[in-house]
Amino acid sequence: MPEVLFPLDSAKKFEDQEKLGHNRWHPEIPPVATVKPGDSFRVDCREWFDGAIVNDDSAQDILNAPLLTVHKLSGPFAVEGAKPGDLLIVDILDVGPIPQEDSGPLAGQGWGYTGIFSRNNGGGFLTEQFPDAYKAVWDFTGQVATSRHVPEVSFEGLIHPGLMGTAPSAPLLAKWNKREGDLIATDPLRVPPLALPPEAEHAVLGGLPREEWGRVGAEAARTAPPRENGGNQDIKNLSKGSRIFYPVFVDGANLSVGDLHFSQGDGEITFCGAIEMGGFIDLRVDLIKGGMETYGVSENAIFMPGRVEPQFSEWLAFSGTSVTLDGEQRYLDSHLSYQRACLHAIDYLVKFGYSPEQAYLLLGAAPIEGRLSGVVDIPNSCSTVYLPTAMFDFDVRPSAAGPHQIKPGIGAPAPPTPSRPLTGRPGRPRVRAGRVSPPGPSGPTRAPADGLPRTLPGGSRP
């Protein structure tokens, strides 16, 4: 086993560990260790909420998820000799759940979770159709995930880090804050916001002297989006055997990693769409001196995906075009067409007895494939979402016999209310998922006139 450079004690909170990581990006956060080109090392990672989400049959914790505290990142790790303009080579040698523990209170100790976030606390890709909080807990048996909340499915996880990246330079950080601040200013009261500005109160800044946390926290970038340094890209194929080439912006590169996922569908469409967990990752680093200029990688990492992944041979695919639910034509809007493809898949799975929430959670957690299938044929873009047929315990393909009906079990948990007990299957929406949201604490919420989300993470509008 490689040397563990960032150990985590499962009995302690993230801020109480031997080495302190961080949850913001800033060039002044000092490295926790220095490695040499060619070195291999192990990093323990805590799931992004540091234990705030628990293994139960309620979504109260998802409803109140502490988004200001994320992500809990391990690092930074300085690489000896790295200079701005270099490319940092990072090989993922191995990655997995918390080792040598069969069960416990932390995600990664034999289980993980997927969440649909409340519209008022994070939202998601389909937040207008699904504005309320729901949760699915997944149990791990080796490489396979199953859930009491989404019955009659099982699939092999494609384990990967959701977040990994290098530290920004001061000019690059200023650029991020300027452009994201300008975006927020176009609609400052939007819920969820168009972007997440610096926030000092909940910042964790590693080994930086505590008297500097207020100043640096007021400048440090939140870790929610992907940016030029890599960051929260949520690429499911960035798995074991992958090689990534990261731009270097500061001396030492200062690599950080976290937000491990047991499995995820393309797009992580529920925002907490992966199966979130803590665990370990083994890395090897190297350098290409001057590589940013040599290979034209001035921003955004490039990578070679690993070849170790679930082997699915048959798929059921759904397509969508850039037409709103109410029939308005949009010009080559691939974002919209992928939304429509996902909604079509959800509508299909509902016919087998799944609630819309269960189907949405499944699309976020399972290793579905999402593709931009046509982006040139005006006015309609075409996106597709591919579901592996082998993950279902029944034949999910259309047939003359009609759809198999699942045993629904307890359903996907929602926060308890006087009209909805702690457990029990949530109520069905009055009409299909694309039109009216499922009943929540305040009853159904109608979509806006065009039927599309106004509140997508990252700030895009349909």
C-alpha positions in Angstrom: 0.0 0.0 0.0 1.4 3.5 -0.8 2.3 5.8 2.1 -0.8 7.5 3.5 -0.1 11.2 3.3 -3.6 12.3 4.5 -5.1 9.9 7.0 -8.6 10.3 8.4 -9.9 8.9 11.6 -13.5 7.8 11.1 -14.3 8.6 14.8 -13.4 12.3 14.4 -14.9 15.2 12.4 -13.0 16.5 9.5 -11.8 19.7 11.4 -10.5 17.6 14.3 -8.1 15.4 12.2 -4.3 15.1 12.5 -4.0 17.1 9.2 -6.6 19.7 8.2 -7.8 19.9 4.7 -9.9 22.7 3.2 -13.3 23.6 1.5 -12.3 26.6 -0.5 -9.9 27.4 -3.4 -7.1 30.0 -2.6 -3.4 30.2 -3.5 -2.4 30.9 0.1 -3.7 27.6 1.5 -0.4 25.8 2.4 0.3 22.2 1.3 -0.1 19.5 3.9 2.7 17.5 2.3 5.2 17.7 -0.6 5.8 14.8 -3.0 8.3 14.3 -5.8 7.5 13.6 -9.5 7.1 9.8 -9.8 5.9 9.4 -6.2 2.8 7.3 -5.3 0.7 8.0 -2.2 -2.6 7.3 -0.6 -5.2 10.0 0.4 -8.2 9.4 2.7 -11.2 11.4 1.8 -14.4 12.3 3.7 -17.7 12.4 1.9 -18.5 16.0 1.0 -20.8 16.7 4.0 -18.5 15.1 6.6 -21.2 12.8 8.0 -24.2 15.2 8.0 -26.2 12.8 5.9 -27.1 9.6 7.7 -28.4 6.1 6.9 -32.1 6.3 7.7 -35.5 6.5 6.0 -36.0 10.3 6.1 -34.7 13.1 3.9 -34.7 15.7 6.7 -30.9 15.7 6.5 -31.0 16.4 2.7 -33.6 19.1 3.2 -31.2 20.9 5.7 -27.9 19.9 4.1 -25.2 22.3 5.1 -24.1 23.5 1.7 -22.0 26.3 3.0 -19.5 23.8 4.5 -18.7 21.8 1.4 -16.6 20.2 -0.1 -14.3 18.7 2.5 -11.1 18.3 0.5 -7.9 16.4 1.3 -4.7 18.3 0.6 -3.3 20.4 -0.9 -0.2 18.3 -2.0 2.7 20.2 -3.4 4.8 18.6 -6.2 8.4 19.4 -6.0 9.6 21.4 -9.0 6.1 22.3 -10.3 5.9 25.8 -11.8 3.1 27.8 -13.4 2.8 26.7 -17.0 3.6 23.1 -16.3 1.2 20.2 -16.7 0.7 18.0 -13.6 0.2 14.4 -14.5 -2.1 12.5 -12.0 -2.6 8.8 -12.3 -5.5 7.2 -10.3 -4.0 3.9 -9.2 -6.9 2.8 -7.0 -10.0 4.2 -5.4 -12.6 2.7 -3.1 -14.8 3.1 0.0 -13.5 3.4 3.5 -11.3 0.3 3.9 -11.3 -2.4 6.5 -14.7 -1.4 8.0 -17.8 -3.3 7.1 -20.3 -0.9 8.6 -20.5 2.4 10.4 -22.1 5.8 10.6 -20.2 7.4 7.8 -21.1 7.1 4.1 -18.5 4.8 2.7 -18.7 2.3 5.6 -20.7 -0.2 3.6 -23.2 2.3 2.3 -23.7 5.6 0.4 -26.5 8.0 -0.5 -28.1 9.9 -3.3 -30.2 13.0 -2.7 -32.7 15.2 -4.6 -32.0 18.6 -3.1 -34.8 21.0 -2.2 -35.2 23.9 -4.7 -34.5 26.3 -1.8 -31.3 24.5 -0.8 -29.3 23.7 -3.9 -31.9 22.6 -6.4 -30.9 20.3 -9.3 -31.1 19.7 -13.0 -34.9 19.1 -12.9 -35.5 21.2 -9.9 -38.8 22.8 -11.1 -40.3 19.3 -11.7 -38.8 18.0 -8.5 -38.6 20.9 -6.0 -38.6 18.8 -2.7 -35.9 16.9 -0.9 -35.7 13.1 -1.3 -33.0 10.5 -0.5 -31.9 7.0 -1.4 -29.5 5.0 0.7 -27.4 2.4 -1.2 -25.8 -0.7 0.3 -22.4 -1.9 -1.1 -21.7 -5.6 -1.6 -18.3 -5.6 -3.1 -18.6 -3.5 -6.3 -22.4 -3.8 -6.4 -25.0 -1.2 -5.1 -28.6 -2.0 -4.1 -31.1 0.2 -2.3 -34.1 -0.4 -0.1 -35.4 2.9 -1.5 -35.2 2.0 -5.2 -36.1 -1.6 -5.4 -35.4 -4.3 -8.1 -32.2 -2.7 -9.4 -28.5 -3.5 -8.8 -25.4 -2.3 -10.6 -21.6 -2.3 -10.4 -20.2 1.1 -9.3 -17.7 3.1 -11.4 -15.9 4.5 -8.4 -14.3 7.9 -9.0 -13.4 11.3 -7.3 -16.0 13.9 -8.1 -13.6 16.7 -7.3 -9.8 17.0 -7.9 -7.8 20.0 -9.0 -4.9 22.4 -8.6 -4.8 25.7 -6.7 -5.6 28.9 -8.6 -3.2 31.8 -8.9 -4.2 35.1 -7.4 -5.0 36.6 -10.8 -7.1 33.5 -11.8 -9.0 33.6 -8.5 -9.8 37.3 -9.1 -11.0 36.3 -12.6 -13.3 33.7 -11.1 -14.8 36.1 -8.5 -15.3 38.8 -11.0 -17.1 36.8 -13.7 -19.2 34.9 -11.2 -20.0 38.1 -9.3 -21.1 39.7 -12.6 -23.4 36.8 -13.2 -25.0 37.0 -9.8 -25.6 40.7 -10.3 -27.9 39.9 -13.3 -30.4 38.2 -11.0 -29.2 38.7 -7.4 -32.4 37.3 -5.7 -32.6 34.1 -7.8 -33.3 30.8 -5.8 -31.0 28.9 -6.0 -28.5 31.6 -6.9 -26.8 31.9 -10.3 -23.4 31.3 -8.6 -21.9 31.0 -5.2 -19.8 34.0 -4.0 -17.0 33.8 -1.4 -18.3 33.1 2.1 -15.9 33.4 5.0 -17.9 32.1 8.0 -17.9 28.5 7.1 -14.5 28.4 5.3 -12.0 25.8 6.3 -8.5 26.8 5.1 -6.2 24.0 6.1 -2.9 25.0 7.7 -3.3 28.8 7.1 -2.9 30.7 10.4 -6.3 31.2 11.9 -5.9 35.0 12.1 -5.8 34.9 8.3 -9.0 32.9 7.8 -11.3 35.9 7.7 -9.3 37.8 5.1 -8.6 34.7 2.9 -12.1 33.3 3.3 -13.6 36.5 2.0 -11.6 36.0 -1.2 -11.5 32.2 -1.5 -13.6 30.5 -4.2 -16.3 28.0 -3.3 -15.7 24.5 -4.6 -19.1 23.8 -6.2 -18.4 24.4 -9.9 -15.7 23.0 -12.2 -13.3 25.7 -13.4 -9.9 26.0 -15.2 -8.2 24.1 -12.4 -10.4 21.0 -12.8 -12.4 21.2 -9.6 -15.9 19.7 -9.2 -16.1 18.2 -12.7 -18.1 15.1 -11.6 -16.9 13.0 -14.5 -17.9 9.4 -13.8 -15.2 8.0 -16.1 -12.4 9.6 -14.1 -12.0 6.3 -12.4 -9.3 3.7 -11.6 -6.6 3.7 -14.3 -7.3 7.2 -15.5 -4.5 9.7 -16.2 -5.3 13.4 -15.9 -3.3 16.4 -17.1 -3.9 19.4 -14.9 -2.7 23.0 -15.6 -0.4 24.4 -13.0 -1.0 27.9 -11.8 1.1 28.2 -8.6 4.5 26.9 -7.5 4.1 23.3 -6.3 0.7 22.9 -8.2 -1.0 22.2 -4.8 -3.3 19.3 -5.8 -6.4 18.6 -3.7 -9.0 15.8 -4.0 -12.3 14.7 -2.5 -16.0 14.1 -3.0 -15.7 10.4 -3.8 -18.5 8.6 -5.6 -19.3 4.9 -5.6 -21.3 5.4 -8.8 -22.9 8.2 -10.9 -24.9 8.8 -14.0 -23.7 11.2 -16.6 -24.5 14.8 -15.5 -25.1 13.9 -11.8 -28.5 15.3 -12.5 -30.0 15.5 -9.0 -27.0 17.7 -7.9 -26.3 15.2 -5.1 -26.8 12.7 -7.9 -23.9 10.4 -7.3 -23.7 7.7 -4.6 -21.7 9.8 -2.2 -19.2 8.2 0.1 -15.9 8.6 1.9 -13.0 6.4 1.1 -9.4 6.4 -0.2 -7.6 7.2 -3.4 -4.1 6.2 -4.5 -2.4 8.7 -6.8 0.9 8.9 -8.7 2.1 12.3 -9.9 4.6 13.6 -12.5 5.3 16.7 -14.5 5.5 17.9 -18.1 7.6 21.0 -17.9 6.1 23.8 -19.9 3.3 21.5 -20.9 0.5 24.1 -20.9 2.2 25.9 -23.9 3.5 22.8 -25.6 0.1 21.1 -25.8 -2.2 24.2 -25.8 -3.8 23.3 -22.5 -4.1 26.9 -21.3 -7.2 26.1 -19.2 -9.2 23.0 -18.2 -7.7 19.6 -17.6 -7.6 16.9 -20.2 -7.7 13.2 -19.3 -7.4 9.6 -20.5 -10.2 7.5 -18.9 -9.3 4.2 -17.2 -10.3 0.9 -18.7 -11.6 -0.7 -15.5 -15.3 -0.2 -15.4 -18.6 -2.1 -15.5 -19.1 -4.0 -18.7 -22.6 -3.3 -20.0 -23.5 -4.6 -23.4 -27.2 -3.8 -23.8 -28.8 -0.4 -23.3 -32.3 1.2 -23.5 -31.9 4.8 -24.8 -34.2 7.8 -24.6 -33.9 10.9 -26.8 -34.9 14.5 -26.3 -35.0 17.6 -28.4 -34.8 21.3 -27.7 -38.5 21.9 -27.4 -40.0 22.9 -24.1 -42.7 20.9 -22.4 -45.3 23.5 -23.6 -44.1 23.2 -27.2 -41.9 26.3 -27.5 -39.0 25.7 -30.0 -35.5 26.6 -28.8 -32.5 26.9 -31.1 -30.0 24.0 -30.6 -30.4 24.0 -26.9 -28.5 20.9 -25.8 -29.1 21.6 -22.1 -32.8 21.5 -22.7 -32.7 18.4 -24.9 -30.8 16.5 -22.2 -33.5 17.5 -19.7 -36.2 16.2 -22.0 -34.3 12.9 -22.6 -34.1 12.5 -18.8 -37.8 13.3 -18.3 -38.7 10.8 -21.0 -36.7 8.1 -19.2 -38.4 9.0 -15.9 -41.9 8.8 -17.5 -41.0 5.4 -18.9 -39.8 4.0 -15.5 -42.9 5.3 -13.8 -44.9 2.8 -15.9 -43.1 -0.1 -14.1 -44.3 1.2 -10.7 -41.5 3.5 -9.7 -42.4 6.9 -8.3 -40.9 9.8 -10.3 -38.6 10.5 -7.4 -37.3 6.9 -7.4 -36.6 7.1 -11.1 -34.9 10.5 -10.8 -32.7 9.2 -8.0 -31.8 6.1 -10.1 -30.8 8.2 -13.1 -28.4 10.2 -10.9 -26.8 7.2 -9.2 -26.6 4.5 -11.8 -23.9 4.5 -14.5 -26.2 5.8 -17.3 -24.6 7.3 -20.4 -25.5 10.8 -21.5 -24.6 12.0 -25.0 -25.0 15.0 -27.3 -26.2 13.1 -30.3 -27.0 15.9 -32.6 -25.9 19.6 -32.4 -26.0 20.7 -36.0 -29.5 20.1 -37.4 -31.3 23.4 -36.9 -33.4 24.2 -34.9 -33.3 21.0 -32.8 -30.4 19.6 -30.9 -30.8 15.9 -29.9 -29.5 14.5 -26.6 -29.8 10.9 -25.5 -29.6 9.0 -22.2 -28.7 5.3 -22.2 -29.8 3.0 -19.4 -28.0 -0.3 -18.9 -30.7 -3.0 -19.1 -28.6 -5.4 -16.9 -29.1 -3.2 -13.8 -32.8 -4.1 -13.6 -33.9 -7.4 -11.9 -36.6 -7.7 -14.6 -36.8 -7.2 -18.4 -37.1 -3.4 -18.8 -37.5 -3.5 -22.6 -40.9 -2.7 -24.2 -42.9 -5.8 -25.0 -46.4 -6.9 -25.9 -46.8 -8.3 -22.4 -46.6 -4.8 -20.9 -44.4 -3.4 -18.2 -43.4 -5.6 -15.2 -44.8 -4.1 -11.9 -42.2 -3.7 -9.1 -42.8 -4.2 -5.5 -42.4 -0.6 -4.4 -41.2 -1.1 -0.9 -40.9 1.9 1.4 -40.2 4.3 -1.5 -37.8 7.2 -1.6 -37.8 9.1 1.8 -38.9 12.7 2.0 -38.7 15.0 5.1 -41.5 14.1 7.5 -44.6 16.3 7.7 -47.9 16.0 9.6 -49.4 14.6 6.4 -46.5 12.4 5.5 -45.0 10.0 8.1 -41.3 9.3 8.6 -41.4 6.2 6.4 -43.9 5.1 3.8 -44.1 5.7 0.1 -44.4 9.3 -0.9 -47.6 10.5 -2.7 -47.7 10.4 -6.5 -47.8 13.6 -8.5 -51.2 14.4 -9.9 -49.9 14.4 -13.4 -46.6 13.3 -15.0 -43.3 14.5 -13.6 -42.7 16.9 -16.4 -45.8 19.0 -15.6 -46.4 19.2 -11.9 -44.0 18.5 -9.1 -44.6 15.7 -6.5 -46.7 16.6 -3.5 -44.5 18.3 -0.9 -44.9 20.0 2.5 -46.8 22.8 0.9 -48.6 20.8 -1.9 -47.8 20.6 -5.6 -45.8 23.5 -7.2 -46.5 24.3 -10.8 -43.7 24.8 -13.2 -43.4 28.2 -14.9 -45.2 28.9 -18.1 -42.6 27.2 -20.3 -42.5 24.2 -18.0 -38.7 24.4 -17.5 -36.4 24.9 -14.5 -35.4 28.4 -13.7 -33.0 27.3 -11.0 -30.3 25.0 -12.4 -27.0 24.7 -10.5 -24.2 26.6 -12.2 -26.5 29.4 -13.4 -27.6 28.3 -16.8 -31.2 29.0 -17.9 -33.2 27.1 -20.4 
